[in-house]
Amino acid sequence: MGVRQTGVPLGAALAAAFLPQIASRVGPASVFPLLAPELLLLGIFFAALIRPIRRSPHERSQASQASLLPLILPASVGFLLVAGQYDLLAFTIDHLTKSGFPLWIAALSLTSAQLGGAVGRIGFGLISDHIGSRPKAIALSAALGAAGVVVTALLPRETPLASLLLLFFLTGAGAVGWNALVLTWGAERVAPERSGTAIGLLGSAIFLGSATFPPLFGLAVDSMHSYHGAFVMLGAQLALAGLIAWLSARRSVPVPV
C-alpha cells in the first residue's frame, strides 16, 4: 500500500518543481489548460486498465452485514493528519517567499517535502510491518511531521539551502507519510468483505479534512498576520492525531468475522 500511495507526493513534487516557474512566465490561468488534457487522457487510460473485482452473492451478503464502527478511530486520525499534507502543499511557497526566500528556493523546498512524503510512505510502511502495528507507525509519522512544521515556523532567512531542503524533506516524510498506513489500518479493522468500503470511507474522511483545514489555516494566518502561530497550531493538531493513534495501539480490536 505504501508503494502504491507514493504516486500522489511524487506527482506533487513534479508539480512543485515546474508549475511555479511556468506560472510566473505565462500566468497562473494558462497552467490549467495544460493540465486538463493530461488529466483526461490519463483518466481514460487507467480506467481502461483497471478491472472490477467480482464477488459471489454470498460474499456480498456478508459484506452488507459487517460493522464499520471500528473505522471511527482511523477516520478521525486521517481527518486530522491530512491538514499537514495539504497545508504544506498550499502555503509553503507563500510562507517562504514572504519570509524573504527566492521563489526557486521555495519551489525546491516544496519539491523536497513531497519527495520526503513519497519516501515516508514507503519507510513508515516498512516500520509498521517490522513492529507489527499500523497505529504506532502512524504516531511516529505524526510526531516527525509535528516537529517539522513547528521548526518551519521559526526558520530564519539565513538558513542554508541544504538545511532548508533537509528540513522540508523530513517534514514531508512525517506530514505525508502516514496516508497508506491509515488506509491499511482501517481495512484491517473490518471484515475482509468490507475492506473496499472501509478504504472508500477513510478516503472520504481524509478528503473532507483536506477541504476543511487549508481554509482554516489561511484564516489563522490572516488573523495573526503571521505564519508562525498557524504552523505551531498545525503542529499541535498533528501531535494530537499521533497521540490518538498511539493510544489506540494499546487497545486490541479483533477483526470482525
MIDOSE-1310 file (N, C-alpha, C; in nm, 2 decimals, decimal comma, always signed):
residues 257
mgvr	+0,08/-0,12/+0,00/+0,00/+0,00/+0,00/+0,09/+0,13/+0,00; +0,20/+0,12/+0,08/+0,28/+0,24/+0,08/+0,34/+0,27/-0,05; +0,39/+0,17/-0,13/+0,45/+0,19/-0,26/+0,34/+0,25/-0,35; +0,22/+0,19/-0,35/+0,11/+0,24/-0,43/+0,08/+0,39/-0,41
qtgv	+0,09/+0,43/-0,28/+0,05/+0,56/-0,24/+0,16/+0,67/-0,27; +0,27/+0,63/-0,32/+0,38/+0,72/-0,35/+0,35/+0,81/-0,47; +0,25/+0,76/-0,55/+0,22/+0,84/-0,67/+0,17/+0,98/-0,64; +0,10/+1,00/-0,53/+0,05/+1,14/-0,50/+0,16/+1,23/-0,47
plga	+0,25/+1,20/-0,37/+0,35/+1,30/-0,34/+0,45/+1,31/-0,46; +0,48/+1,21/-0,53/+0,57/+1,22/-0,65/+0,51/+1,31/-0,75; +0,38/+1,30/-0,78/+0,32/+1,39/-0,87/+0,32/+1,53/-0,82; +0,30/+1,55/-0,69/+0,30/+1,68/-0,63/+0,44/+1,74/-0,64
alaa	+0,54/+1,65/-0,62/+0,68/+1,70/-0,63/+0,71/+1,76/-0,77; +0,67/+1,68/-0,87/+0,69/+1,73/-1,01/+0,61/+1,87/-1,03; +0,49/+1,87/-0,98/+0,42/+2,00/-0,99/+0,49/+2,11/-0,92; +0,54/+2,09/-0,80/+0,60/+2,19/-0,72/+0,73/+2,24/-0,79
aflp	+0,80/+2,15/-0,86/+0,92/+2,18/-0,93/+0,90/+2,27/-1,05; +0,79/+2,24/-1,12/+0,78/+2,31/-1,25/+0,67/+2,41/-1,26; +0,55/+2,39/-1,20/+0,44/+2,48/-1,22/+0,46/+2,62/-1,17; +0,53/+2,64/-1,05/+0,55/+2,78/-1,02/+0,63/+2,86/-1,12
qias	+0,73/+2,79/-1,18/+0,81/+2,86/-1,28/+0,73/+2,89/-1,40; +0,65/+2,79/-1,44/+0,57/+2,81/-1,56/+0,47/+2,92/-1,54; +0,40/+2,92/-1,42/+0,30/+3,02/-1,39/+0,36/+3,16/-1,38; +0,49/+3,17/-1,33/+0,55/+3,30/-1,32/+0,58/+3,36/-1,46
rvgp	+0,59/+3,28/-1,56/+0,62/+3,32/-1,70/+0,49/+3,35/-1,79; +0,39/+3,25/-1,77/+0,28/+3,26/-1,86/+0,15/+3,30/-1,79; +0,16/+3,31/-1,65/+0,04/+3,34/-1,57/-0,03/+3,22/-1,52; -0,08/+3,22/-1,40/-0,15/+3,10/-1,34/-0,26/+3,05/-1,42
asvf	-0,34/+3,14/-1,49/-0,46/+3,09/-1,56/-0,42/+3,01/-1,68; -0,30/+3,02/-1,74/-0,25/+2,95/-1,85/-0,21/+2,80/-1,82; -0,19/+2,78/-1,69/-0,14/+2,65/-1,64/-0,26/+2,54/-1,66; -0,38/+2,58/-1,63/-0,49/+2,49/-1,62/-0,52/+2,43/-1,76
plla	-0,52/+2,50/-1,87/-0,54/+2,44/-2,00/-0,43/+2,33/-2,03; -0,31/+2,35/-1,97/-0,21/+2,25/-2,00/-0,24/+2,12/-1,92; -0,30/+2,13/-1,80/-0,32/+2,02/-1,72/-0,44/+1,94/-1,76; -0,55/+2,01/-1,81/-0,67/+1,94/-1,84/-0,66/+1,83/-1,93
pell	-0,59/+1,84/-2,05/-0,58/+1,72/-2,14/-0,51/+1,61/-2,08; -0,41/+1,64/-2,00/-0,33/+1,53/-1,93/-0,42/+1,45/-1,84; -0,50/+1,52/-1,76/-0,59/+1,45/-1,66/-0,69/+1,37/-1,74; -0,75/+1,42/-1,85/-0,85/+1,35/-1,92/-0,79/+1,22/-1,98
llgi	-0,67/+1,23/-2,05/-0,61/+1,12/-2,12/-0,57/+1,01/-2,02; -0,50/+1,05/-1,91/-0,46/+0,95/-1,81/-0,58/+0,89/-1,74; -0,68/+0,96/-1,71/-0,80/+0,91/-1,65/-0,86/+0,80/-1,74; -0,87/+0,82/-1,87/-0,93/+0,72/-1,96/-0,83/+0,60/-1,97
ffaa	-0,70/+0,63/-1,97/-0,61/+0,52/-1,98/-0,61/+0,42/-1,86; -0,61/+0,48/-1,74/-0,62/+0,39/-1,62/-0,75/+0,33/-1,60; -0,86/+0,40/-1,64/-0,99/+0,34/-1,63/-1,00/+0,21/-1,72; -0,94/+0,22/-1,83/-0,94/+0,10/-1,92/-0,86/-0,02/-1,87
lirp	-0,75/+0,01/-1,79/-0,67/-0,09/-1,73/-0,72/-0,16/-1,61; -0,80/-0,09/-1,53/-0,84/-0,14/-1,40/-0,97/-0,23/-1,42; -0,96/-0,35/-1,37/-1,07/-0,45/-1,38/-1,15/-0,46/-1,25; -1,28/-0,47/-1,26/-1,36/-0,48/-1,13/-1,34/-0,61/-1,07
irrs	-1,35/-0,61/-0,93/-1,34/-0,74/-0,85/-1,48/-0,80/-0,85; -1,49/-0,93/-0,89/-1,62/-1,00/-0,89/-1,63/-1,08/-0,77; -1,74/-1,07/-0,69/-1,77/-1,15/-0,57/-1,90/-1,22/-0,59; -1,91/-1,33/-0,52/-2,03/-1,41/-0,52/-2,14/-1,35/-0,44
pher	-2,27/-1,38/-0,46/-2,38/-1,32/-0,38/-2,36/-1,35/-0,23; -2,30/-1,46/-0,19/-2,28/-1,49/-0,05/-2,18/-1,39/+0,01; -2,07/-1,36/-0,06/-1,97/-1,26/-0,02/-2,03/-1,12/-0,01; -2,12/-1,09/-0,10/-2,18/-0,96/-0,10/-2,28/-0,95/+0,02
sqas	-2,34/-1,06/+0,05/-2,44/-1,06/+0,17/-2,36/-1,04/+0,30; -2,24/-1,11/+0,31/-2,16/-1,10/+0,43/-2,11/-0,95/+0,45; -2,07/-0,89/+0,34/-2,02/-0,76/+0,34/-2,12/-0,66/+0,39; -2,25/-0,68/+0,35/-2,35/-0,58/+0,39/-2,38/-0,59/+0,53
qasl	-2,35/-0,70/+0,60/-2,39/-0,72/+0,74/-2,27/-0,68/+0,84; -2,15/-0,66/+0,79/-2,04/-0,64/+0,87/-2,04/-0,49/+0,92; -1,99/-0,48/+1,05/-1,99/-0,34/+1,11/-1,88/-0,26/+1,06; -1,90/-0,13/+1,05/-1,80/-0,03/+1,01/-1,76/+0,06/+1,13
lpli	-1,81/+0,03/+1,25/-1,78/+0,11/+1,37/-1,63/+0,11/+1,40; -1,55/+0,00/+1,38/-1,41/+0,01/+1,40/-1,33/+0,11/+1,32; -1,40/+0,18/+1,22/-1,33/+0,27/+1,14/-1,33/+0,41/+1,20; -1,40/+0,43/+1,31/-1,41/+0,57/+1,37/-1,27/+0,62/+1,40
lpas	-1,18/+0,54/+1,47/-1,05/+0,59/+1,51/-0,96/+0,62/+1,38; -0,95/+0,53/+1,29/-0,87/+0,56/+1,17/-0,92/+0,68/+1,09; -1,05/+0,69/+1,08/-1,11/+0,80/+1,01/-1,08/+0,93/+1,08; -1,09/+0,94/+1,21/-1,06/+1,06/+1,29/-0,91/+1,10/+1,27
vgfl	-0,82/+1,00/+1,28/-0,68/+1,03/+1,27/-0,65/+1,08/+1,13; -0,70/+1,01/+1,03/-0,67/+1,06/+0,89/-0,73/+1,20/+0,87; -0,85/+1,23/+0,92/-0,91/+1,36/+0,91/-0,82/+1,47/+0,96; -0,76/+1,44/+1,08/-0,67/+1,54/+1,14/-0,54/+1,55/+1,07
lvag	-0,48/+1,44/+1,04/-0,34/+1,44/+0,98/-0,33/+1,50/+0,84; -0,44/+1,49/+0,76/-0,43/+1,54/+0,63/-0,41/+1,69/+0,62; -0,43/+1,76/+0,73/-0,40/+1,90/+0,74/-0,26/+1,93/+0,71; -0,17/+1,85/+0,76/-0,03/+1,87/+0,74/+0,01/+1,86/+0,60
qydl	-0,04/+1,76/+0,53/-0,01/+1,74/+0,39/-0,06/+1,86/+0,30; -0,18/+1,90/+0,32/-0,24/+2,00/+0,23/-0,20/+2,14/+0,27; -0,18/+2,17/+0,40/-0,14/+2,30/+0,44/+0,01/+2,32/+0,39; +0,09/+2,22/+0,40/+0,22/+2,24/+0,34/+0,22/+2,26/+0,19
laft	+0,13/+2,19/+0,12/+0,12/+2,20/-0,02/+0,07/+2,34/-0,06; -0,03/+2,39/+0,01/-0,09/+2,52/-0,02/-0,01/+2,64/+0,02; +0,06/+2,63/+0,13/+0,11/+2,75/+0,19/+0,27/+2,76/+0,19; +0,34/+2,65/+0,16/+0,48/+2,66/+0,18/+0,55/+2,77/+0,09
idhl	+0,51/+2,78/-0,04/+0,57/+2,87/-0,13/+0,54/+3,02/-0,08; +0,42/+3,04/-0,04/+0,38/+3,18/+0,01/+0,46/+3,21/+0,14; +0,46/+3,11/+0,23/+0,53/+3,13/+0,35/+0,68/+3,17/+0,33; +0,75/+3,09/+0,25/+0,89/+3,11/+0,23/+0,92/+3,24/+0,15
tksg	+0,84/+3,27/+0,05/+0,87/+3,39/-0,03/+0,84/+3,51/+0,06; +0,74/+3,51/+0,14/+0,71/+3,62/+0,23/+0,82/+3,63/+0,34; +0,89/+3,52/+0,37/+1,00/+3,52/+0,47/+1,13/+3,57/+0,40; +1,13/+3,60/+0,27/+1,25/+3,65/+0,21/+1,32/+3,55/+0,12
fplw	+1,27/+3,43/+0,11/+1,34/+3,33/+0,02/+1,30/+3,35/-0,12; +1,39/+3,33/-0,22/+1,35/+3,34/-0,36/+1,25/+3,24/-0,40; +1,18/+3,26/-0,51/+1,07/+3,17/-0,55/+1,13/+3,03/-0,58; +1,25/+3,03/-0,64/+1,30/+2,90/-0,68/+1,34/+2,82/-0,56
iaal	+1,38/+2,88/-0,46/+1,42/+2,81/-0,33/+1,29/+2,76/-0,27; +1,18/+2,84/-0,27/+1,05/+2,80/-0,21/+1,00/+2,68/-0,29; +1,01/+2,68/-0,42/+0,96/+2,57/-0,50/+1,04/+2,45/-0,48; +1,17/+2,46/-0,47/+1,26/+2,35/-0,44/+1,23/+2,29/-0,30
slts	+1,20/+2,37/-0,21/+1,17/+2,32/-0,07/+1,04/+2,24/-0,07; +0,94/+2,29/-0,15/+0,81/+2,21/-0,16/+0,83/+2,08/-0,23; +0,92/+2,09/-0,33/+0,95/+1,96/-0,40/+1,02/+1,86/-0,31; +1,11/+1,91/-0,22/+1,18/+1,83/-0,13/+1,08/+1,77/-0,03
aqlg	+0,98/+1,85/+0,02/+0,88/+1,80/+0,11/+0,80/+1,68/+0,05; +0,76/+1,70/-0,08/+0,68/+1,60/-0,15/+0,76/+1,47/-0,17; +0,89/+1,49/-0,21/+0,98/+1,37/-0,22/+0,99/+1,30/-0,09; +1,00/+1,38/+0,02/+1,01/+1,32/+0,15/+0,88/+1,24/+0,18
gavg	+0,77/+1,29/+0,14/+0,64/+1,22/+0,16/+0,64/+1,09/+0,09; +0,69/+1,09/-0,03/+0,70/+0,96/-0,11/+0,78/+0,86/-0,04; +0,90/+0,90/+0,01/+0,99/+0,81/+0,08/+0,92/+0,77/+0,22; +0,86/+0,87/+0,28/+0,79/+0,84/+0,41/+0,68/+0,73/+0,40
rigf	+0,61/+0,74/+0,29/+0,50/+0,64/+0,28/+0,56/+0,50/+0,27; +0,67/+0,48/+0,20/+0,73/+0,35/+0,20/+0,80/+0,32/+0,33; +0,88/+0,42/+0,38/+0,95/+0,40/+0,50/+0,87/+0,36/+0,62; +0,76/+0,44/+0,65/+0,68/+0,41/+0,76/+0,60/+0,28/+0,74
glis	+0,57/+0,25/+0,61/+0,51/+0,12/+0,59/+0,60/+0,01/+0,63; +0,73/+0,02/+0,60/+0,83/-0,08/+0,64/+0,84/-0,09/+0,79; +0,83/+0,03/+0,86/+0,84/+0,03/+1,00/+0,72/-0,04/+1,06; +0,60/-0,01/+1,00/+0,48/-0,07/+1,06/+0,48/-0,22/+1,04
dhig	+0,54/-0,27/+0,93/+0,55/-0,42/+0,91/+0,65/-0,48/+1,01; +0,75/-0,40/+1,04/+0,86/-0,45/+1,13/+0,81/-0,46/+1,28; +0,74/-0,35/+1,32/+0,69/-0,35/+1,46/+0,55/-0,42/+1,48; +0,49/-0,45/+1,37/+0,36/-0,51/+1,37/+0,25/-0,43/+1,42
srpk	+0,25/-0,29/+1,40/+0,15/-0,20/+1,44/+0,14/-0,09/+1,35; +0,02/-0,07/+1,28/+0,00/+0,04/+1,20/-0,02/+0,17/+1,28; -0,10/+0,17/+1,39/-0,12/+0,30/+1,46/+0,01/+0,35/+1,52; +0,10/+0,26/+1,57/+0,23/+0,31/+1,63/+0,31/+0,38/+1,52
aial	+0,32/+0,32/+1,40/+0,39/+0,38/+1,29/+0,33/+0,51/+1,25; +0,20/+0,52/+1,25/+0,13/+0,65/+1,22/+0,17/+0,75/+1,32; +0,17/+0,71/+1,45/+0,21/+0,81/+1,56/+0,35/+0,86/+1,54; +0,44/+0,77/+1,50/+0,58/+0,82/+1,47/+0,58/+0,92/+1,35
saal	+0,51/+0,89/+1,25/+0,50/+0,98/+1,13/+0,44/+1,11/+1,18; +0,34/+1,11/+1,26/+0,27/+1,24/+1,30/+0,37/+1,32/+1,39; +0,45/+1,25/+1,47/+0,54/+1,32/+1,56/+0,65/+1,39/+1,48; +0,70/+1,32/+1,37/+0,80/+1,38/+1,29/+0,74/+1,50/+1,21
gaag	+0,62/+1,49/+1,16/+0,55/+1,60/+1,09/+0,53/+1,71/+1,19; +0,48/+1,69/+1,31/+0,46/+1,79/+1,40/+0,58/+1,87/+1,44; +0,69/+1,80/+1,46/+0,82/+1,87/+1,50/+0,86/+1,95/+1,38; +0,85/+1,89/+1,26/+0,89/+1,96/+1,14/+0,82/+2,09/+1,11
vvvt	+0,69/+2,09/+1,12/+0,61/+2,22/+1,09/+0,64/+2,32/+1,20; +0,66/+2,28/+1,32/+0,70/+2,38/+1,43/+0,83/+2,45/+1,40; +0,93/+2,37/+1,36/+1,06/+2,42/+1,32/+1,05/+2,51/+1,20; +0,96/+2,47/+1,11/+0,94/+2,55/+0,99/+0,89/+2,69/+1,02
allp	+0,81/+2,70/+1,13/+0,76/+2,83/+1,17/+0,86/+2,93/+1,22; +0,98/+2,87/+1,26/+1,08/+2,95/+1,32/+1,20/+2,97/+1,23; +1,19/+2,94/+1,10/+1,30/+2,95/+1,01/+1,36/+3,09/+1,00; +1,49/+3,11/+1,02/+1,55/+3,24/+0,99/+1,58/+3,25/+0,84
retp	+1,59/+3,37/+0,79/+1,61/+3,40/+0,65/+1,75/+3,34/+0,61; +1,84/+3,33/+0,70/+1,98/+3,29/+0,67/+2,00/+3,14/+0,67; +1,89/+3,06/+0,68/+1,90/+2,92/+0,68/+1,97/+2,87/+0,55; +2,08/+2,79/+0,56/+2,14/+2,74/+0,44/+2,05/+2,65/+0,36
lasl	+2,07/+2,65/+0,23/+1,98/+2,58/+0,14/+1,98/+2,43/+0,17; +2,09/+2,37/+0,20/+2,10/+2,23/+0,23/+2,01/+2,19/+0,36; +2,03/+2,28/+0,46/+1,95/+2,26/+0,58/+1,80/+2,28/+0,56; +1,77/+2,38/+0,47/+1,63/+2,40/+0,44/+1,56/+2,28/+0,37
lllf	+1,64/+2,23/+0,27/+1,58/+2,11/+0,19/+1,57/+1,99/+0,28; +1,67/+1,97/+0,37/+1,66/+1,85/+0,46/+1,54/+1,87/+0,56; +1,52/+1,99/+0,61/+1,41/+2,01/+0,70/+1,28/+1,98/+0,63; +1,26/+2,03/+0,51/+1,13/+2,01/+0,44/+1,12/+1,86/+0,39
fltg	+1,23/+1,79/+0,36/+1,23/+1,65/+0,33/+1,17/+1,57/+0,45; +1,23/+1,60/+0,57/+1,19/+1,53/+0,69/+1,04/+1,56/+0,73; +1,01/+1,69/+0,72/+0,88/+1,74/+0,75/+0,77/+1,67/+0,66; +0,81/+1,66/+0,53/+0,72/+1,60/+0,43/+0,71/+1,45/+0,46
agav	+0,82/+1,38/+0,50/+0,81/+1,24/+0,53/+0,71/+1,22/+0,64; +0,71/+1,30/+0,74/+0,62/+1,28/+0,85/+0,48/+1,33/+0,82; +0,46/+1,45/+0,76/+0,33/+1,50/+0,74/+0,26/+1,43/+0,63; +0,33/+1,36/+0,54/+0,26/+1,30/+0,42/+0,27/+1,14/+0,43
gwna	+0,37/+1,09/+0,51/+0,40/+0,95/+0,51/+0,30/+0,86/+0,57; +0,20/+0,91/+0,64/+0,10/+0,83/+0,72/-0,01/+0,78/+0,63; -0,04/+0,83/+0,51/-0,16/+0,81/+0,44/-0,19/+0,66/+0,42; -0,10/+0,59/+0,36/-0,12/+0,45/+0,33/-0,15/+0,37/+0,45
lvlt	-0,08/+0,41/+0,56/-0,10/+0,33/+0,69/-0,24/+0,35/+0,74; -0,30/+0,47/+0,73/-0,43/+0,49/+0,78/-0,53/+0,40/+0,70; -0,51/+0,39/+0,57/-0,60/+0,31/+0,49/-0,58/+0,16/+0,52; -0,46/+0,12/+0,54/-0,44/-0,02/+0,57/-0,49/-0,05/+0,71
wgae	-0,47/+0,04/+0,81/-0,52/+0,02/+0,94/-0,67/+0,00/+0,94; -0,74/+0,09/+0,87/-0,88/+0,07/+0,87/-0,93/-0,05/+0,80; -0,86/-0,09/+0,69/-0,90/-0,21/+0,62/-0,88/-0,34/+0,70; -0,78/-0,33/+0,79/-0,75/-0,45/+0,88/-0,84/-0,45/+1,00
rvap	-0,92/-0,35/+1,03/-1,01/-0,35/+1,14/-1,15/-0,40/+1,11; -1,18/-0,43/+0,98/-1,31/-0,47/+0,94/-1,29/-0,61/+0,88; -1,41/-0,67/+0,85/-1,40/-0,80/+0,78/-1,35/-0,78/+0,64; -1,28/-0,88/+0,59/-1,22/-0,87/+0,45/-1,33/-0,83/+0,35
ersg	-1,45/-0,87/+0,36/-1,55/-0,84/+0,26/-1,59/-0,69/+0,26; -1,55/-0,62/+0,37/-1,58/-0,47/+0,37/-1,45/-0,39/+0,36; -1,34/-0,45/+0,32/-1,22/-0,37/+0,31/-1,23/-0,26/+0,20; -1,30/-0,28/+0,09/-1,32/-0,18/-0,01/-1,41/-0,07/+0,04
taig	-1,51/-0,10/+0,11/-1,60/+0,01/+0,17/-1,52/+0,09/+0,27; -1,44/+0,01/+0,35/-1,35/+0,08/+0,45/-1,26/+0,18/+0,39; -1,19/+0,14/+0,29/-1,09/+0,23/+0,22/-1,17/+0,35/+0,16; -1,28/+0,33/+0,10/-1,36/+0,43/+0,05/-1,41/+0,54/+0,15
llgs	-1,45/+0,49/+0,27/-1,50/+0,58/+0,37/-1,38/+0,65/+0,43; -1,27/+0,58/+0,45/-1,15/+0,65/+0,50/-1,10/+0,76/+0,41; -1,10/+0,72/+0,28/-1,06/+0,82/+0,18/-1,15/+0,95/+0,18; -1,28/+0,92/+0,20/-1,38/+1,04/+0,21/-1,35/+1,12/+0,34
aifl	-1,31/+1,06/+0,45/-1,28/+1,13/+0,57/-1,15/+1,22/+0,55; -1,06/+1,16/+0,48/-0,93/+1,23/+0,45/-0,95/+1,34/+0,36; -1,03/+1,33/+0,25/-1,06/+1,44/+0,16/-1,14/+1,54/+0,23; -1,23/+1,50/+0,32/-1,31/+1,61/+0,39/-1,21/+1,69/+0,47
gsat	-1,11/+1,63/+0,54/-1,01/+1,71/+0,61/-0,93/+1,80/+0,52; -0,90/+1,75/+0,40/-0,82/+1,83/+0,30/-0,90/+1,95/+0,25; -1,03/+1,94/+0,26/-1,12/+2,06/+0,22/-1,14/+2,15/+0,34; -1,13/+2,10/+0,46/-1,17/+2,18/+0,58/-1,05/+2,26/+0,63
fppl	-0,93/+2,20/+0,64/-0,82/+2,26/+0,72/-0,74/+2,37/+0,64; -0,72/+2,36/+0,51/-0,64/+2,47/+0,45/-0,71/+2,61/+0,46; -0,85/+2,62/+0,44/-0,91/+2,75/+0,47/-0,90/+2,79/+0,61; -0,90/+2,70/+0,71/-0,89/+2,74/+0,85/-0,74/+2,79/+0,87
fgla	-0,65/+2,72/+0,81/-0,51/+2,76/+0,82/-0,49/+2,90/+0,77; -0,55/+2,93/+0,65/-0,54/+3,06/+0,59/-0,60/+3,16/+0,68; -0,72/+3,13/+0,74/-0,78/+3,22/+0,83/-0,70/+3,25/+0,95; -0,63/+3,15/+1,00/-0,54/+3,17/+1,11/-0,42/+3,27/+1,08
vdsm	-0,37/+3,25/+0,96/-0,26/+3,33/+0,91/-0,31/+3,48/+0,90; -0,42/+3,50/+0,84/-0,48/+3,63/+0,82/-0,51/+3,70/+0,96; -0,56/+3,62/+1,05/-0,60/+3,67/+1,18/-0,47/+3,71/+1,26; -0,37/+3,63/+1,25/-0,25/+3,66/+1,33/-0,14/+3,74/+1,25
hsyh	-0,17/+3,76/+1,12/-0,08/+3,83/+1,04/+0,06/+3,77/+1,04; +0,06/+3,64/+1,05/+0,19/+3,57/+1,05/+0,17/+3,42/+1,03; +0,27/+3,35/+0,97/+0,26/+3,21/+0,96/+0,31/+3,13/+1,08; +0,38/+3,20/+1,17/+0,44/+3,14/+1,29/+0,33/+3,07/+1,37
gafv	+0,23/+3,14/+1,42/+0,13/+3,08/+1,50/+0,05/+2,97/+1,43; +0,02/+2,99/+1,30/-0,05/+2,89/+1,23/+0,02/+2,76/+1,22; +0,15/+2,77/+1,20/+0,23/+2,64/+1,19/+0,24/+2,58/+1,33; +0,25/+2,65/+1,43/+0,25/+2,59/+1,57/+0,12/+2,52/+1,60
mlga	+0,01/+2,59/+1,56/-0,12/+2,52/+1,58/-0,13/+2,40/+1,49; -0,08/+2,40/+1,37/-0,08/+2,28/+1,29/+0,00/+2,17/+1,35; +0,12/+2,20/+1,41/+0,20/+2,10/+1,48/+0,13/+2,04/+1,60; +0,05/+2,12/+1,67/-0,03/+2,07/+1,78/-0,14/+1,97/+1,73
qlal	-0,20/+2,01/+1,62/-0,30/+1,92/+1,56/-0,24/+1,78/+1,52; -0,13/+1,79/+1,46/-0,06/+1,66/+1,41/-0,02/+1,58/+1,54; +0,03/+1,65/+1,64/+0,06/+1,58/+1,76/-0,06/+1,51/+1,83; -0,17/+1,58/+1,83/-0,30/+1,52/+1,88/-0,34/+1,40/+1,80
agli	-0,33/+1,40/+1,67/-0,36/+1,29/+1,59/-0,27/+1,17/+1,62; -0,14/+1,20/+1,63/-0,04/+1,10/+1,67/-0,07/+1,04/+1,80; -0,11/+1,12/+1,90/-0,14/+1,07/+2,03/-0,26/+0,97/+2,03; -0,37/+1,01/+1,95/-0,48/+0,92/+1,93/-0,44/+0,79/+1,88
awls	-0,36/+0,79/+1,77/-0,31/+0,67/+1,71/-0,23/+0,58/+1,81; -0,14/+0,65/+1,88/-0,06/+0,57/+1,98/-0,14/+0,51/+2,09; -0,24/+0,58/+2,14/-0,32/+0,53/+2,24/-0,41/+0,41/+2,19; -0,46/+0,43/+2,07/-0,54/+0,32/+2,01/-0,46/+0,19/+1,99
arrs	-0,33/+0,20/+1,97/-0,25/+0,08/+1,95/-0,25/+0,00/+2,08; -0,28/+0,06/+2,19/-0,28/-0,02/+2,32/-0,41/-0,10/+2,34; -0,51/-0,07/+2,25/-0,64/-0,14/+2,25/-0,64/-0,25/+2,15; -0,66/-0,37/+2,19/-0,67/-0,48/+2,09/-0,81/-0,49/+2,04
vpvp	-0,83/-0,46/+1,91/-0,96/-0,47/+1,85/-0,96/-0,58/+1,75; -1,03/-0,69/+1,78/-1,03/-0,81/+1,68/-1,10/-0,77/+1,55; -1,05/-0,83/+1,45/-1,11/-0,81/+1,32/-1,24/-0,89/+1,31; -1,36/-0,82/+1,28/-1,48/-0,90/+1,27/-1,48/-1,01/+1,17
v	-1,55/-1,12/+1,20/-1,56/-1,23/+1,11/-1,71/-1,26/+1,08
